[in-house]
Amino acid sequence: MKGTVFKRGDTWTYVVDIGRDPKTGKRKQKSKGGFRTKKEADSSLRKLLIEVEEERYLEPSKEIFSTYFEKWFFRHYAKRVSITTYNSKKYVVKKHLIEDNIFNIKPISKITTKDIDDFFDIKLDEGLGPAYIRIMHNLLRQAFEQAKIWNMINFNPVINASPPPIKDCDIDTWTKDEVSHFLKCIRSESIYIAFVIAIYTGLRRGEVLGLKWEDIDFKTQVINIRRSLACTENGLILKEVKTKSSRRQISISPFVINELLAHKEQQDSLKKRLGLIFKEEDLIITDELGGRKDPRNLLRQMERLIKKAGVKRISFHGIRHTHATLMLTNGENIKVVADRLGHSRASTTLNFYAHSIPAMDANAAISFENFLNNDC
């Protein structure tokens, strides 16, 4: 197999046969120009010939990015993630990665790392946050990596791209006194038990709403986390928790046990009043008729209850942070906290919460001094 190098104007070009089209049988040629010297053209030609001879040569795909990405996301990605993950990504895909994208009509084989970085810079200028852009970065990386696996491109341009860093930020949590005051003020509310569970276990919102009575072992005083309630375009669904670490057991205190038993009495009374109208799914947290509780309604109720109690406004996820922060401040082992939160590694928990608990270091210093003095 040979190629030809020739001068065209002020630059050099090479042309080489790369085999025949399997569909038409016609000879296929590859050419590339713009080389400043004959030596540069010869060198590039030799590299290509070696790739062809070793069957490493890949003819770049001419499919444009938007066409490829739609196929990848809606046909491939959608079938390999949970419905909630898919739904959470649909808007960013349509709005930013397909429609409002500087390289959406460019062939995927022609997209460079600079194109990706320029895209990130534009999104920053539009006012989008680093965390949101990181979502785009992850989707792009996966999409181009799949194109590489499918032999559509030689190199993933996202690998060396530089998405904006996510800066550490303070975590909004409640103090011990705020927790106590909040629970005291909402004691008579029908949704009270949801906040007792969240505060004393650190469960995610979906995990709290997905709990069934069968998940509570009153004898051993543990909660089994098996499923989560999610809001999708097809309605409220109960889905199995997705990871081994998320599927876990959490010990609960006698206080939580007593509150659960009191709530069960109230729910049983409601069942008798409603009769066949009550939607029996064995759920602990329900709507007025025993059905699945819409997560958005829980947030609306939380907003009202925060105002009622006069405590600092935090998100529902902030309650999870509160649980972890208070446990760590109280000296609980980091591995125990990680297991309760459903983190696969204790390092994840430590990295996330250690910076928000400055008192831990001071306590450690005092504890170490006492330890040394007592041994002397």
C-alpha positions in Angstrom: 0.0 0.0 0.0 1.5 3.3 -1.1 0.6 6.9 -0.9 1.5 10.0 -2.8 2.8 13.3 -1.6 2.6 16.4 -3.8 2.8 20.1 -3.6 -0.4 22.2 -4.0 0.3 25.9 -4.0 2.5 26.7 -1.1 1.7 23.6 1.0 2.0 19.8 0.7 -0.7 17.2 0.5 -0.8 13.4 0.7 -3.3 11.0 -0.9 -3.5 7.3 0.0 -5.7 4.3 -0.7 -7.4 3.0 2.5 -9.2 0.0 1.0 -12.6 -0.4 -0.6 -16.1 0.5 0.4 -17.7 -2.7 1.7 -21.1 -1.6 0.3 -20.1 -0.4 -3.2 -16.7 -2.1 -3.7 -15.3 1.2 -4.9 -11.8 2.3 -4.0 -11.6 4.7 -1.0 -9.0 7.4 -0.7 -7.8 9.6 2.2 -6.2 12.9 1.6 -4.9 15.6 3.8 -3.2 18.9 3.0 -1.9 22.1 4.5 1.5 20.7 5.5 4.3 23.3 5.5 7.0 21.0 4.2 7.2 17.7 2.3 8.9 16.1 5.4 5.8 16.9 7.5 3.5 15.4 4.9 5.6 12.3 4.5 5.7 11.8 8.3 1.9 12.0 8.6 1.4 9.7 5.6 3.7 7.0 7.2 1.7 7.1 10.5 -1.5 6.7 8.5 -0.1 3.8 6.5 1.0 2.0 9.7 -2.5 2.4 11.2 -4.1 1.0 8.0 -1.7 -2.0 7.9 -2.2 -2.8 11.6 -6.0 -2.4 11.1 -6.0 0.5 13.6 -7.2 3.1 11.1 -10.7 4.3 11.8 -12.5 6.4 9.3 -14.0 9.4 11.2 -17.8 9.5 11.4 -19.5 12.3 9.5 -22.6 12.2 11.8 -23.3 15.6 13.3 -23.3 16.0 17.1 -27.0 16.8 17.6 -28.1 13.7 15.6 -25.7 11.4 17.4 -26.4 12.8 20.9 -30.2 12.4 20.4 -29.7 8.8 19.5 -27.3 8.1 22.3 -29.4 9.8 25.0 -32.9 8.8 24.1 -32.2 5.2 22.8 -29.0 4.1 24.6 -28.6 6.1 27.9 -32.3 6.1 28.7 -32.4 2.3 28.8 -29.4 2.0 31.2 -30.3 4.4 34.0 -33.3 4.8 36.3 -36.3 6.7 35.1 -35.7 9.5 37.7 -32.1 9.9 36.5 -33.3 10.0 32.9 -36.0 12.5 33.6 -33.7 14.7 35.6 -31.3 15.0 32.6 -33.8 15.5 29.8 -34.1 19.3 30.1 -30.4 20.0 30.2 -29.9 17.7 27.2 -32.6 19.3 25.1 -31.9 22.9 26.1 -28.2 23.1 26.4 -26.6 20.1 24.7 -28.8 19.8 21.6 -30.5 23.1 20.9 -28.2 25.8 22.4 -24.8 24.3 21.6 -22.0 25.9 19.5 -21.0 22.5 18.0 -24.4 20.9 17.5 -24.1 20.8 13.7 -20.5 19.8 13.7 -19.5 16.2 12.9 -18.6 14.4 16.1 -15.2 13.4 14.7 -14.3 17.1 14.2 -15.2 18.3 17.7 -12.1 19.2 19.7 -11.3 19.7 23.3 -11.2 23.4 22.7 -14.8 23.2 21.4 -15.8 21.6 24.7 -14.0 24.2 26.8 -15.4 27.1 24.7 -18.9 25.6 25.3 -18.3 25.6 29.1 -17.1 29.2 29.0 -20.2 30.3 27.1 -22.4 28.5 29.6 -20.6 30.3 32.5 -21.1 33.6 30.7 -24.8 32.8 30.5 -24.9 32.6 34.3 -25.1 28.8 34.7 -23.4 27.5 37.9 -20.4 25.2 37.9 -22.4 22.3 39.4 -24.9 22.5 36.5 -22.1 22.7 33.9 -20.6 19.6 35.5 -23.7 17.7 34.7 -23.2 18.6 31.0 -19.6 17.6 31.3 -20.4 14.1 32.6 -23.1 13.6 29.9 -20.7 14.7 27.1 -17.9 12.5 28.5 -20.2 9.4 28.5 -21.6 10.2 25.0 -18.2 10.6 23.4 -16.8 7.6 25.2 -19.6 5.5 23.7 -18.9 7.0 20.2 -15.3 5.8 20.7 -16.5 2.3 21.7 -18.7 2.2 18.6 -15.7 3.1 16.4 -17.1 6.5 15.4 -14.2 8.5 16.7 -10.6 7.9 17.6 -10.4 10.1 20.7 -12.7 11.4 23.4 -12.3 15.2 23.3 -14.0 15.6 26.7 -11.2 13.7 28.6 -8.8 16.6 28.6 -11.5 19.4 28.9 -11.6 21.7 31.9 -15.1 22.1 33.4 -15.4 24.8 36.0 -14.5 23.7 39.6 -17.3 23.4 42.2 -16.4 25.6 45.1 -17.0 24.4 48.6 -20.0 26.0 50.2 -21.4 26.1 53.7 -24.1 23.5 54.4 -27.3 25.0 55.8 -28.2 22.9 58.9 -30.1 23.2 62.1 -28.5 23.3 65.6 -29.6 20.9 68.3 -31.8 23.6 69.8 -33.4 24.4 66.4 -34.2 20.7 65.9 -35.8 20.5 69.3 -37.8 23.7 68.8 -39.0 22.7 65.3 -40.3 19.3 66.4 -42.0 20.7 69.4 -43.8 23.3 67.3 -45.1 20.8 64.7 -46.0 18.0 67.1 -49.7 18.2 66.3 -49.2 18.2 62.5 -50.2 15.2 60.5 -46.8 15.2 58.7 -44.9 15.3 61.9 -43.7 11.7 61.7 -41.9 12.4 58.4 -39.7 15.0 60.0 -39.0 12.8 63.0 -37.8 10.0 60.7 -35.7 12.4 58.6 -34.1 14.1 61.5 -33.3 10.9 63.5 -32.1 8.8 60.5 -30.8 11.1 57.8 -32.8 9.4 55.1 -33.2 11.1 51.8 -36.7 12.6 51.0 -37.6 9.8 48.6 -36.4 7.1 51.1 -38.6 8.6 53.8 -41.7 8.7 51.5 -41.0 5.2 50.3 -41.0 3.6 53.7 -43.6 0.9 54.4 -44.6 -0.6 57.7 -43.0 -3.9 56.7 -39.7 -2.0 56.7 -39.9 -1.4 60.4 -38.7 -4.1 62.8 -40.1 -2.9 66.1 -38.5 -5.7 68.0 -34.9 -5.0 67.0 -35.6 -1.3 66.5 -34.2 -1.0 62.9 -35.5 0.5 59.7 -34.8 -1.4 56.4 -34.2 0.9 53.5 -35.4 -0.9 50.4 -37.1 1.6 48.1 -37.6 5.2 47.3 -40.6 7.3 46.1 -39.9 9.3 43.0 -41.9 11.9 41.0 -41.7 11.2 37.2 -43.6 12.3 34.1 -45.6 9.1 34.5 -46.6 9.9 38.1 -45.3 8.8 41.5 -43.4 5.6 41.4 -41.8 3.3 44.1 -38.5 2.1 42.9 -35.8 -0.1 44.5 -32.8 1.8 45.9 -30.1 1.6 43.2 -26.9 0.7 45.1 -25.8 -1.8 47.6 -24.8 0.9 50.1 -28.2 2.6 49.7 -30.0 -0.7 50.6 -29.2 -0.7 54.3 -30.5 -1.1 57.9 -30.6 1.9 60.3 -31.0 1.6 64.0 -33.6 3.9 65.5 -34.1 5.0 69.1 -36.9 4.2 71.5 -38.3 7.8 70.9 -38.6 7.1 67.2 -40.2 3.7 67.8 -42.8 5.3 70.1 -43.6 8.1 67.6 -44.0 5.5 64.9 -46.4 3.5 67.0 -48.4 6.6 67.8 -48.6 7.4 64.1 -49.7 3.9 63.3 -52.6 4.3 65.7 -53.7 7.5 64.0 -53.4 5.9 60.6 -55.4 2.8 61.6 -58.1 5.1 62.9 -58.1 7.0 59.5 -58.5 3.6 57.7 -61.6 2.8 59.7 -63.1 6.2 59.0 -62.4 6.1 55.3 -63.1 2.4 54.7 -62.7 1.4 51.1 -61.7 4.9 50.1 -58.4 4.5 51.9 -55.6 3.5 49.4 -53.9 0.7 51.1 -50.2 0.4 50.1 -48.7 -0.1 53.6 -46.9 3.2 53.3 -46.0 5.1 56.5 -46.2 8.6 55.0 -49.3 9.1 52.9 -51.6 11.7 51.5 -55.1 12.4 53.0 -56.5 9.2 51.4 -53.7 6.9 52.2 -52.0 7.2 48.7 -48.5 8.1 47.8 -47.3 11.5 49.2 -46.2 13.9 46.4 -42.6 15.0 47.3 -43.4 18.5 46.1 -46.3 18.7 48.6 -44.0 17.7 51.4 -41.7 20.6 50.5 -44.6 23.0 50.5 -45.6 21.8 53.9 -42.0 22.1 55.2 -41.9 25.8 54.1 -45.1 26.5 56.1 -43.8 24.6 59.1 -40.5 26.4 59.1 -42.3 29.7 59.2 -44.6 28.4 62.0 -41.6 27.4 64.1 -39.6 30.4 63.3 -36.4 28.5 62.6 -33.8 29.0 60.0 -34.9 28.1 56.4 -33.1 25.0 55.1 -33.9 22.4 52.4 -35.2 19.0 53.1 -31.8 17.7 52.2 -30.5 20.0 54.8 -32.2 17.8 57.4 -30.0 15.0 56.2 -27.0 17.3 56.6 -28.2 18.2 60.1 -28.4 14.5 61.1 -24.8 13.8 59.9 -23.4 17.0 61.4 -24.9 16.6 64.8 -23.8 12.9 65.0 -20.2 13.8 64.1 -20.2 16.8 66.5 -21.3 14.4 69.2 -18.3 12.2 68.5 -19.9 9.4 66.4 -17.6 7.3 64.3 -17.4 8.5 60.7 -17.9 4.9 59.4 -21.2 4.6 61.4 -22.4 7.9 60.0 -21.4 6.9 56.4 -23.4 3.7 56.8 -26.5 5.5 58.0 -26.3 7.9 55.1 -25.8 5.1 52.6 -22.4 6.3 51.4 -20.3 3.5 49.9 -17.1 5.0 51.4 -16.5 6.8 54.7 -14.1 9.2 52.8 -17.1 10.6 50.9 -18.8 11.4 54.2 -15.6 12.9 55.7 -14.8 15.0 52.7 -18.4 16.3 52.6 -18.9 17.2 56.3 -15.5 17.7 57.9 -15.1 21.3 56.7 -18.5 22.2 58.2 -17.6 21.0 61.7 -14.6 23.1 62.9 -15.4 22.2 66.6 -14.3 18.6 65.9 -10.6 19.6 65.6 -10.7 21.6 68.8 -12.3 18.7 70.7 -9.7 16.4 69.3 -6.9 18.6 70.6 -8.3 18.8 74.1 -9.1 15.1 74.1 -5.5 14.2 73.1 -4.1 16.5 75.8 -6.2 14.9 78.5 -5.1 11.5 77.2 -1.4 12.3 77.5 -1.8 14.0 80.9 -3.7 11.1 82.4 -1.0 8.7 81.3 1.8 10.6 82.8 
